[in-house]
Amino acid sequence: MSFGDTFKALSDPVRRKILELLKDRRMSAGEIAGNFDMTQATVSYHLKILRQADLIRESKEKNYIYYELNLTVVEEIMVWLSDLKGEDSS
């Protein structure tokens, strides 16, 4: 993961909305797509960008792929931003 990929992924409002949807529970691609007025292919593209940036993980169960937040990467970003701001982490 590079911060460049991460920030590129975060720059799009649709991808940020997907992350917000996933903050409480994992969801299938169909469940995610149901929240947007766009094609399944477009939603899949956004999911691909988020996966490449390591912001989400996928797991396959039977005929479905479920997506969930990768909190490790989110925490790394938060620590980096906190360090950049100069906040004391103790």
MMTF fields as JSON, N, C-alpha, C and O atoms, coordinates in Angstrom:
{
  "mmtfVersion": "1.0.0",
  "mmtfProducer": "UNKNOWN",
  "numBonds": 359,
  "numAtoms": 360,
  "numGroups": 90,
  "numChains": 1,
  "numModels": 1,
  "chainsPerModel": [1],
  "groupsPerChain": [90],
  "chainIdList": ["A"],
  "bondAtomList": [4, 2, 8, 6, 12, 10, 16, 14, 20, 18, 24, 22, 28, 26, 32, 30, 36, 34, 40, 38, 44, 42, 48, 46, 52, 50, 56, 54, 60, 58, 64, 62, 68, 66, 72, 70, 76, 74, 80, 78, 84, 82, 88, 86, 92, 90, 96, 94, 100, 98, 104, 102, 108, 106, 112, 110, 116, 114, 120, 118, 124, 122, 128, 126, 132, 130, 136, 134, 140, 138, 144, 142, 148, 146, 152, 150, 156, 154, 160, 158, 164, 162, 168, 166, 172, 170, 176, 174, 180, 178, 184, 182, 188, 186, 192, 190, 196, 194, 200, 198, 204, 202, 208, 206, 212, 210, 216, 214, 220, 218, 224, 222, 228, 226, 232, 230, 236, 234, 240, 238, 244, 242, 248, 246, 252, 250, 256, 254, 260, 258, 264, 262, 268, 266, 272, 270, 276, 274, 280, 278, 284, 282, 288, 286, 292, 290, 296, 294, 300, 298, 304, 302, 308, 306, 312, 310, 316, 314, 320, 318, 324, 322, 328, 326, 332, 330, 336, 334, 340, 338, 344, 342, 348, 346, 352, 350, 356, 354],
  "bondOrderList": [1, 1, 1, 1, 1, 1, 1, 1, 1, 1, 1, 1, 1, 1, 1, 1, 1, 1, 1, 1, 1, 1, 1, 1, 1, 1, 1, 1, 1, 1, 1, 1, 1, 1, 1, 1, 1, 1, 1, 1, 1, 1, 1, 1, 1, 1, 1, 1, 1, 1, 1, 1, 1, 1, 1, 1, 1, 1, 1, 1, 1, 1, 1, 1, 1, 1, 1, 1, 1, 1, 1, 1, 1, 1, 1, 1, 1, 1, 1, 1, 1, 1, 1, 1, 1, 1, 1, 1, 1],
  "groupList": [{"groupName": "MET", "atomNameList": ["N", "CA", "C", "O"], "elementList": ["N", "C", "C", "O"], "formalChargeList": [0, 0, 0, 0], "bondAtomList": [1, 0, 2, 1, 3, 2], "bondOrderList": [1, 1, 2], "singleLetterCode": "M", "chemCompType": "L-PEPTIDE LINKING"}, {"groupName": "SER", "atomNameList": ["N", "CA", "C", "O"], "elementList": ["N", "C", "C", "O"], "formalChargeList": [0, 0, 0, 0], "bondAtomList": [1, 0, 2, 1, 3, 2], "bondOrderList": [1, 1, 2], "singleLetterCode": "S", "chemCompType": "L-PEPTIDE LINKING"}, {"groupName": "PHE", "atomNameList": ["N", "CA", "C", "O"], "elementList": ["N", "C", "C", "O"], "formalChargeList": [0, 0, 0, 0], "bondAtomList": [1, 0, 2, 1, 3, 2], "bondOrderList": [1, 1, 2], "singleLetterCode": "F", "chemCompType": "L-PEPTIDE LINKING"}, {"groupName": "GLY", "atomNameList": ["N", "CA", "C", "O"], "elementList": ["N", "C", "C", "O"], "formalChargeList": [0, 0, 0, 0], "bondAtomList": [1, 0, 2, 1, 3, 2], "bondOrderList": [1, 1, 2], "singleLetterCode": "G", "chemCompType": "PEPTIDE LINKING"}, {"groupName": "ASP", "atomNameList": ["N", "CA", "C", "O"], "elementList": ["N", "C", "C", "O"], "formalChargeList": [0, 0, 0, 0], "bondAtomList": [1, 0, 2, 1, 3, 2], "bondOrderList": [1, 1, 2], "singleLetterCode": "D", "chemCompType": "L-PEPTIDE LINKING"}, {"groupName": "THR", "atomNameList": ["N", "CA", "C", "O"], "elementList": ["N", "C", "C", "O"], "formalChargeList": [0, 0, 0, 0], "bondAtomList": [1, 0, 2, 1, 3, 2], "bondOrderList": [1, 1, 2], "singleLetterCode": "T", "chemCompType": "L-PEPTIDE LINKING"}, {"groupName": "LYS", "atomNameList": ["N", "CA", "C", "O"], "elementList": ["N", "C", "C", "O"], "formalChargeList": [0, 0, 0, 0], "bondAtomList": [1, 0, 2, 1, 3, 2], "bondOrderList": [1, 1, 2], "singleLetterCode": "K", "chemCompType": "L-PEPTIDE LINKING"}, {"groupName": "ALA", "atomNameList": ["N", "CA", "C", "O"], "elementList": ["N", "C", "C", "O"], "formalChargeList": [0, 0, 0, 0], "bondAtomList": [1, 0, 2, 1, 3, 2], "bondOrderList": [1, 1, 2], "singleLetterCode": "A", "chemCompType": "L-PEPTIDE LINKING"}, {"groupName": "LEU", "atomNameList": ["N", "CA", "C", "O"], "elementList": ["N", "C", "C", "O"], "formalChargeList": [0, 0, 0, 0], "bondAtomList": [1, 0, 2, 1, 3, 2], "bondOrderList": [1, 1, 2], "singleLetterCode": "L", "chemCompType": "L-PEPTIDE LINKING"}, {"groupName": "PRO", "atomNameList": ["N", "CA", "C", "O"], "elementList": ["N", "C", "C", "O"], "formalChargeList": [0, 0, 0, 0], "bondAtomList": [1, 0, 2, 1, 3, 2], "bondOrderList": [1, 1, 2], "singleLetterCode": "P", "chemCompType": "L-PEPTIDE LINKING"}, {"groupName": "VAL", "atomNameList": ["N", "CA", "C", "O"], "elementList": ["N", "C", "C", "O"], "formalChargeList": [0, 0, 0, 0], "bondAtomList": [1, 0, 2, 1, 3, 2], "bondOrderList": [1, 1, 2], "singleLetterCode": "V", "chemCompType": "L-PEPTIDE LINKING"}, {"groupName": "ARG", "atomNameList": ["N", "CA", "C", "O"], "elementList": ["N", "C", "C", "O"], "formalChargeList": [0, 0, 0, 0], "bondAtomList": [1, 0, 2, 1, 3, 2], "bondOrderList": [1, 1, 2], "singleLetterCode": "R", "chemCompType": "L-PEPTIDE LINKING"}, {"groupName": "ILE", "atomNameList": ["N", "CA", "C", "O"], "elementList": ["N", "C", "C", "O"], "formalChargeList": [0, 0, 0, 0], "bondAtomList": [1, 0, 2, 1, 3, 2], "bondOrderList": [1, 1, 2], "singleLetterCode": "I", "chemCompType": "L-PEPTIDE LINKING"}, {"groupName": "GLU", "atomNameList": ["N", "CA", "C", "O"], "elementList": ["N", "C", "C", "O"], "formalChargeList": [0, 0, 0, 0], "bondAtomList": [1, 0, 2, 1, 3, 2], "bondOrderList": [1, 1, 2], "singleLetterCode": "E", "chemCompType": "L-PEPTIDE LINKING"}, {"groupName": "ASN", "atomNameList": ["N", "CA", "C", "O"], "elementList": ["N", "C", "C", "O"], "formalChargeList": [0, 0, 0, 0], "bondAtomList": [1, 0, 2, 1, 3, 2], "bondOrderList": [1, 1, 2], "singleLetterCode": "N", "chemCompType": "L-PEPTIDE LINKING"}, {"groupName": "GLN", "atomNameList": ["N", "CA", "C", "O"], "elementList": ["N", "C", "C", "O"], "formalChargeList": [0, 0, 0, 0], "bondAtomList": [1, 0, 2, 1, 3, 2], "bondOrderList": [1, 1, 2], "singleLetterCode": "Q", "chemCompType": "L-PEPTIDE LINKING"}, {"groupName": "TYR", "atomNameList": ["N", "CA", "C", "O"], "elementList": ["N", "C", "C", "O"], "formalChargeList": [0, 0, 0, 0], "bondAtomList": [1, 0, 2, 1, 3, 2], "bondOrderList": [1, 1, 2], "singleLetterCode": "Y", "chemCompType": "L-PEPTIDE LINKING"}, {"groupName": "HIS", "atomNameList": ["N", "CA", "C", "O"], "elementList": ["N", "C", "C", "O"], "formalChargeList": [0, 0, 0, 0], "bondAtomList": [1, 0, 2, 1, 3, 2], "bondOrderList": [1, 1, 2], "singleLetterCode": "H", "chemCompType": "L-PEPTIDE LINKING"}, {"groupName": "TRP", "atomNameList": ["N", "CA", "C", "O"], "elementList": ["N", "C", "C", "O"], "formalChargeList": [0, 0, 0, 0], "bondAtomList": [1, 0, 2, 1, 3, 2], "bondOrderList": [1, 1, 2], "singleLetterCode": "W", "chemCompType": "L-PEPTIDE LINKING"}],
  "groupTypeList": [0, 1, 2, 3, 4, 5, 2, 6, 7, 8, 1, 4, 9, 10, 11, 11, 6, 12, 8, 13, 8, 8, 6, 4, 11, 11, 0, 1, 7, 3, 13, 12, 7, 3, 14, 2, 4, 0, 5, 15, 7, 5, 10, 1, 16, 17, 8, 6, 12, 8, 11, 15, 7, 4, 8, 12, 11, 13, 1, 6, 13, 6, 14, 16, 12, 16, 16, 13, 8, 14, 8, 5, 10, 10, 13, 13, 12, 0, 10, 18, 8, 1, 4, 8, 6, 3, 13, 4, 1, 1],
  "groupIdList": [1, 2, 3, 4, 5, 6, 7, 8, 9, 10, 11, 12, 13, 14, 15, 16, 17, 18, 19, 20, 21, 22, 23, 24, 25, 26, 27, 28, 29, 30, 31, 32, 33, 34, 35, 36, 37, 38, 39, 40, 41, 42, 43, 44, 45, 46, 47, 48, 49, 50, 51, 52, 53, 54, 55, 56, 57, 58, 59, 60, 61, 62, 63, 64, 65, 66, 67, 68, 69, 70, 71, 72, 73, 74, 75, 76, 77, 78, 79, 80, 81, 82, 83, 84, 85, 86, 87, 88, 89, 90],
  "secStructList": [7, 7, 2, 2, 2, 2, 2, 2, 2, 2, 6, 1, 2, 2, 2, 2, 2, 2, 2, 2, 2, 2, 6, 6, 1, 7, 3, 3, 2, 2, 2, 2, 2, 6, 6, 1, 1, 1, 7, 2, 2, 2, 2, 2, 2, 2, 2, 2, 2, 2, 2, 2, 6, 6, 1, 3, 3, 3, 3, 3, 3, 6, 6, 3, 3, 3, 3, 3, 3, 7, 2, 2, 2, 2, 2, 2, 2, 2, 2, 2, 2, 2, 2, 2, 2, 6, 7, 7, 7, 7],
  "xCoordList": [0.833, 0.0, 0.875, 1.852, 0.52, 1.193, 0.164, -1.016, 0.627, -0.293, -0.853, -1.982, -0.076, -0.568, -1.805, -2.79, -1.766, -2.931, -4.102, -5.256, -3.775, -4.823, -5.526, -6.755, -4.752, -5.371, -6.084, -7.089, -5.572, -6.281, -7.641, -8.651, -7.657, -8.919, -9.882, -11.083, -9.369, -10.209, -10.686, -11.596, -10.081, -10.427, -11.797, -12.339, -12.355, -13.64, -14.787, -14.73, -15.824, -16.932, -17.7, -18.218, -17.786, -18.47, -17.7, -18.299, -16.385, -15.582, -15.641, -15.644, -15.688, -15.834, -17.179, -17.269, -18.225, -19.552, -19.543, -20.153, -18.861, -18.756, -18.088, -18.542, -17.029, -16.354, -17.288, -17.278, -18.092, -19.055, -20.079, -20.457, -20.522, -21.473, -20.873, -21.571, -19.574, -18.914, -18.435, -17.92, -18.591, -18.045, -18.788, -18.214, -20.05, -20.83, -20.935, -21.126, -20.809, -20.945, -20.402, -20.244, -20.123, -19.686, -20.909, -22.028, -20.676, -21.782, -21.352, -20.169, -22.33, -22.063, -22.023, -22.474, -21.482, -21.428, -22.831, -23.045, -23.777, -25.156, -25.766, -26.481, -25.483, -25.989, -25.385, -26.073, -24.108, -23.434, -24.033, -24.353, -24.182, -24.703, -26.113, -26.494, -26.897, -28.254, -28.333, -29.406, -27.209, -27.173, -26.809, -26.716, -26.602, -26.153, -26.999, -27.578, -27.063, -27.748, -26.689, -26.444, -26.067, -25.033, -25.02, -25.608, -24.353, -24.319, -23.482, -22.622, -23.759, -22.976, -21.504, -20.621, -21.236, -19.851, -19.122, -17.939, -19.818, -19.201, -18.901, -17.839, -19.825, -19.596, -18.413, -17.576, -18.338, -17.222, -15.894, -14.886, -15.886, -14.668, -14.224, -13.046, -15.175, -14.838, -14.346, -13.419, -14.966, -14.516, -13.097, -12.295, -12.788, -11.444, -10.41, -9.352, -10.709, -9.784, -9.577, -8.452, -10.646, -10.544, -9.749, -8.996, -9.909, -9.124, -7.651, -6.794, -7.349, -5.954, -5.269, -4.062, -6.032, -5.491, -5.495, -5.102, -5.93, -6.007, -6.99, -6.893, -7.914, -8.89, -10.032, -10.704, -10.249, -11.26, -10.672, -9.688, -11.318, -10.965, -12.204, -13.333, -11.969, -13.099, -12.972, -11.868, -14.114, -14.143, -15.279, -16.345, -15.032, -16.024, -16.732, -16.106, -18.056, -18.89, -19.96, -20.816, -19.901, -20.813, -20.775, -19.726, -21.881, -21.938, -21.755, -21.968, -21.366, -21.285, -19.869, -19.101, -19.553, -18.316, -18.732, -19.522, -18.189, -18.485, -17.285, -16.135, -17.576, -16.541, -16.63, -17.715, -15.459, -15.401, -14.214, -13.259, -14.285, -13.188, -11.935, -12.003, -10.805, -9.518, -9.07, -8.434, -9.403, -9.149, -7.663, -7.282, -6.829, -5.388, -4.881, -4.112, -5.304, -4.865, -5.451, -4.766, -6.703, -7.332, -6.562, -6.318, -6.187, -5.427, -4.05, -3.586, -3.39, -2.089, -2.202, -1.335, -3.264, -3.481, -3.702, -3.157, -4.509, -4.792, -3.533, -3.332, -2.691, -1.429, -0.54, 0.052, -0.444, 0.397, -0.094, 0.704, -1.419, -1.976, -1.759, -1.47, -1.903, -1.667, -0.209, 0.073, 0.707, 2.141, 2.422, 3.199, 1.786, 1.974, 1.501, 2.125, 0.407, -0.149, 0.692, 0.646, 1.464, 2.33, 1.67, 2.116, 0.607, -0.064, 0.764, 1.38, 0.769, 1.455, 0.554, -0.588, 1.052, 0.236, 0.211, -0.443, 0.895, 0.897, -0.147, -0.264],
  "yCoordList": [-1.182, 0.0, 1.242, 1.327, 2.188, 3.477, 4.538, 4.412, 5.58, 6.653, 7.304, 7.794, 7.313, 7.883, 7.159, 7.794, 5.817, 5.021, 5.264, 5.365, 5.354, 5.554, 6.886, 6.945, 7.954, 9.265, 9.403, 10.106, 8.741, 8.741, 8.067, 8.56, 6.946, 6.237, 7.094, 7.105, 7.801, 8.628, 9.914, 10.576, 10.265, 11.532, 11.518, 12.576, 10.35, 10.25, 10.141, 9.301, 10.973, 10.939, 9.616, 9.222, 8.932, 7.631, 6.632, 5.881, 6.617, 5.676, 6.015, 5.115, 7.292, 7.669, 7.209, 6.771, 7.303, 6.836, 5.317, 4.814, 4.594, 3.136, 2.815, 1.925, 3.519, 3.295, 3.583, 2.859, 4.629, 4.939, 3.813, 3.462, 3.253, 2.143, 0.928, 0.194, 0.73, -0.455, -0.269, -1.214, 0.916, 1.142, 0.352, 0.036, 0.033, -0.68, -2.181, -2.953, -2.589, -4.024, -4.325, -3.434, -5.593, -6.005, -6.089, -6.308, -5.912, -5.905, -6.585, -6.617, -7.127, -7.685, -6.544, -5.434, -6.83, -5.82, -5.356, -4.174, -6.274, -5.917, -4.986, -4.045, -5.25, -4.374, -2.974, -1.971, -2.922, -1.633, -0.904, 0.281, -1.613, -0.999, -0.46, 0.515, -1.086, -0.636, 0.768, 1.37, 1.283, 2.627, 3.708, 4.883, 3.316, 4.26, 4.147, 3.099, 5.233, 5.235, 5.122, 6.068, 3.943, 3.68, 2.192, 1.402, 1.818, 0.411, -0.41, 0.11, -1.703, -2.634, -2.581, -2.689, -2.415, -2.348, -1.134, -1.219, -0.019, 1.185, 0.989, 1.387, 0.382, 0.093, -0.868, -0.692, -1.867, -2.82, -2.117, -2.464, -1.145, -0.363, 0.354, 0.331, 0.986, 1.695, 0.726, 1.04, -0.441, -1.449, -1.906, -2.13, -2.042, -2.441, -1.405, -1.77, -0.134, 0.929, 0.884, 1.025, 0.691, 0.608, -0.616, -0.549, -1.727, -2.943, -2.715, -3.092, -2.101, -1.85, -0.935, -1.037, -0.05, 0.855, 0.205, 0.837, -1.032, -1.778, -1.183, -1.458, -0.386, 0.205, -0.75, -0.602, -1.731, -2.75, -4.13, -4.282, -5.118, -6.523, -7.221, -6.802, -8.29, -9.073, -10.503, -11.021, -11.136, -12.553, -13.183, -12.591, -14.394, -15.09, -16.128, -16.902, -16.123, -17.11, -17.565, -16.783, -18.82, -19.401, -18.577, -18.493, -17.977, -17.219, -15.722, -14.949, -15.311, -13.885, -13.481, -14.272, -12.237, -11.624, -10.516, -9.639, -10.573, -9.565, -8.652, -9.078, -7.391, -6.377, -5.82, -5.665, -5.519, -4.915, -3.967, -4.092, -3.019, -2.074, -2.787, -3.732, -2.327, -2.781, -1.722, -0.734, -1.937, -0.936, -0.701, 0.37, -1.665, -1.493, -0.322, 0.505, -0.253, 0.833, 2.16, 3.182, 2.147, 3.369, 3.891, 5.092, 2.994, 3.394, 3.935, 4.902, 3.333, 3.833, 5.26, 6.095, 5.531, 6.874, 7.862, 8.967, 7.451, 8.336, 8.653, 9.795, 7.66, 7.88, 8.827, 9.747, 8.603, 9.457, 10.901, 11.828, 11.094, 12.441, 13.102, 14.295, 12.314, 12.835, 13.261, 14.313, 12.445, 12.796, 14.046, 14.907, 14.14, 15.294, 16.572, 17.626, 16.456, 17.592, 17.954, 19.084, 16.979, 17.235, 16.949, 17.444, 16.151, 15.795, 14.761, 13.884, 14.877, 13.904, 12.697, 12.833, 11.505, 10.293, 9.674, 8.648, 10.255, 9.67, 10.269, 9.877],
  "zCoordList": [0.0, 0.0, 0.0, 0.743, -0.828, -0.79, -0.442, -0.768, 0.223, 0.564, -0.696, -0.689, -1.777, -3.033, -3.518, -3.893, -3.514, -3.91, -2.963, -3.381, -1.689, -0.686, -0.887, -0.912, -1.03, -1.183, -2.527, -2.627, -3.552, -4.841, -4.678, -5.18, -3.977, -3.75, -2.934, -3.204, -1.95, -1.082, -1.756, -1.256, -2.877, -3.528, -4.194, -4.509, -4.408, -5.094, -4.083, -3.185, -4.213, -3.245, -3.24, -2.195, -4.356, -4.388, -3.539, -2.769, -3.669, -2.88, -1.39, -0.549, -1.062, 0.35, 0.89, 2.037, 0.076, 0.491, 0.694, 1.638, -0.179, -0.014, 1.318, 2.037, 1.653, 2.931, 4.098, 5.094, 3.985, 5.038, 5.192, 6.31, 4.072, 4.122, 4.828, 5.528, 4.634, 5.184, 6.621, 7.22, 7.18, 8.524, 9.597, 10.639, 9.357, 10.369, 10.134, 11.073, 8.869, 8.574, 7.189, 6.354, 6.967, 5.638, 4.738, 5.202, 3.451, 2.495, 1.205, 0.865, 0.495, -0.826, -1.843, -1.563, -3.012, -4.069, -4.446, -4.716, -4.465, -4.791, -3.756, -4.103, -2.485, -1.426, -1.547, -1.358, -1.862, -2.036, -3.232, -3.147, -4.341, -5.568, -5.376, -6.023, -4.488, -4.222, -3.635, -3.599, -3.18, -2.598, -3.602, -3.246, -4.859, -5.871, -7.125, -7.408, -7.866, -9.154, -10.25, -11.0, -10.326, -11.335, -11.622, -10.884, -12.685, -13.08, -12.112, -11.402, -12.105, -11.28, -11.687, -10.836, -12.984, -13.469, -12.892, -12.562, -12.772, -12.211, -10.731, -10.252, -10.013, -8.593, -8.455, -7.57, -9.307, -9.276, -9.519, -8.903, -10.397, -10.65, -9.371, -9.015, -8.69, -7.454, -6.375, -5.629, -6.296, -5.333, -5.656, -4.749, -6.924, -7.346, -6.891, -6.379, -7.074, -6.658, -5.143, -4.664, -4.401, -2.941, -2.502, -1.531, -3.203, -2.89, -3.18, -2.38, -4.319, -4.684, -3.674, -3.457, -3.066, -2.059, -0.671, 0.31, -0.586, 0.67, 1.677, 2.873, 1.212, 2.124, 2.445, 3.465, 1.572, 1.835, 1.544, 0.819, 2.141, 1.891, 1.366, 1.621, 0.632, 0.144, 0.618, 0.79, 0.828, 1.17, 0.383, 0.215, -0.094, -0.909, -0.056, 0.668, -0.162, 0.514, -0.46, -0.875, -0.813, -1.797, -3.084, -3.722, -3.474, -4.725, -4.537, -5.471, -3.349, -3.047, -2.653, -2.105, -2.946, -2.469, -1.519, -1.867, -0.32, 0.688, 0.868, 0.762, 1.141, 1.318, 2.727, 3.286, 3.292, 4.612, 4.68, 3.913, 5.605, 5.781, 6.257, 7.042, 5.779, 6.294, 7.299, 6.932, 8.553, 9.577, 9.82, 10.292, 9.512, 9.69, 8.858, 9.347, 7.621, 6.744, 7.21, 7.195, 7.619, 8.12, 9.337, 9.456, 10.224, 11.416, 11.038, 11.643, 10.052, 9.602, 9.068, 9.324, 8.333, 7.789, 8.93, 8.923, 9.913, 11.035, 11.831, 12.244, 12.047, 12.766, 11.972, 12.536, 10.662, 9.832, 9.863, 10.0, 9.734, 9.767, 11.127, 11.212, 12.176, 13.519, 13.686, 14.259, 13.188, 13.239, 12.426, 12.839, 11.268, 10.408, 11.097, 10.979, 11.805, 12.513, 13.732, 14.219, 14.218, 15.36, 16.694, 17.73, 16.676, 17.917, 18.662, 18.058, 19.967, 20.815, 20.976, 21.416, 20.624, 20.68, 22.068, 22.255, 23.052, 24.4, 25.295, 26.456]
}
